[in-house]
Amino acid sequence: MSLQATTSQTVGPYFKIGLQWLNQSPLPVGTTAGERVTIQGRVLDGDGAPVPDALLEIWQANRHGKYAHPEDWQEKPLEPGFAGFGRIPTDSAGRFQIETIKPGPVPGPNGSEQAPHLVISVFMRGLLKRLVTRMYFPGDAGHGNDPILKLVDEERRPTLIANAASGGHLEWNVVLQGTHETVFFDLGL
Amino acid sequence: MRPLVQIPYTLSEITGPSFERELVSPASYDLTRQHHGQPLGERIVVSGRVLDENSRPLTNTLVEIWQANAAGRYRHEVDQHDAPLDPNFTGCGQAVTDAEGRYRFVTIRPGEYPWGNHYNAWRPAHIHFSLFGPAFATRLVTQMFFPGDPLLPFDPIFNCTADEKARHRLISSFDWETTVPTQALGYRFDIVLRGRDATPMEE
């Protein structure tokens, strides 16, 4: 490799000016069929206090487990109007809501299969780099064989799996520090 | 925070959102033309190329910027700096790179401004950049600085990038080639996005 990658700098406290034009909540799903899901949660700091100015970005496959991207080689259908991207800020109480279609499973390394999941970036002031995490769906039989969940200590895996709430929606929090700290991933960034 | 958990790139990380060129209009990349009047301050052109680590241009990549106005004030409710807002300047822009990976913004040179980090702390003039690149893994948010800014050695945010060479790549260079006669000085800022191959996915 001939060039060194440009380094990350914090988004700072004013990113809303530049990024809110592309806020997408709910995710545009077009006329796609599929299981509609609503995920509610909060971004919480180490003291359990809500973070009122964080930003989540979601990337996901469609219901067939196909990404709307040229390098997804799978022979699965794309869905018109479904791009798989969402940009969602937290509100003054640190809350966010993701409304989307539940993705299908996607291939993993060495012939494995990844259980349905969202990949998620978290941006906020004070962080030099974005945080990278995933959200899996409750009750999927594929969790035990998921190649990424297998890399996470068993007792911390629940931080990556949403809970079914009584209202029919899912609940999933992003906890930045402490006993229930969400698992964040190193992509070598 | 606990140590990050290392994972290989999978299909989920080597893919990512793409954006239509139609998403941006001329007013998206000319921040001096978003209102009825001209913003106050020194008009500048900020342009450059977006490349991967193998020097390949990254085309159709969304580049988003935001910045303070010429007086060093952001149009944001949290910014309480005692400096005037400019009714003709919002301070945000978007561009999509062309076939050679080029982007170009026309804007106003942002002012330096004080902040509460330590006694007499001032941010050097800077423009925030947000880029997607071709994959979830290539997503980058960074800041562009200006050459010769005397505040750079004192700025804890600029100095968060520990490696000196990498830090200096965050400083744009003055550029005659893109300077527009009688109109605007040109600054060049090339951005290199991380490859998707650093942790190859095993097939």
Interface residues (C-beta under 8 A of the other chain):
Chain A: M1 S2 L3 Q4 A5 T6 T7 S8 Q9 T10 V11 G12 P13 Y14 F15 K16 I17 G18 L19 W21 L22 D53 E57 W59 A61 Y67 A68 H69 E71 D72 A83 G84 F85 V106 P107 G108 P109 N110 Q114 H117 V119 S121 F123 L128 R130 R134 P147 I148 L151 V152 L176 Q177 E181 V183 F184 F185 D186 L187 G188 L189
Chain B: M1 R2 L4 V5 Q6 I7 P8 Y9 T10 L11 S12 E13 I14 T15 G16 P17 S18 L51 D52 E53 N54 S55 E64 I65 W66 A68 Y74 R75 H76 V78 D79 T90 G91 C92 G93 Q94 H128 S130 P134 A135 F136 A137 R139 L140 V141 T142 Q143 I157 F158 C160 T161 D163 K165 A166 R167 R169 L170 I191 V192 L193 R194 G195 A198 T199 M201 E202 E203
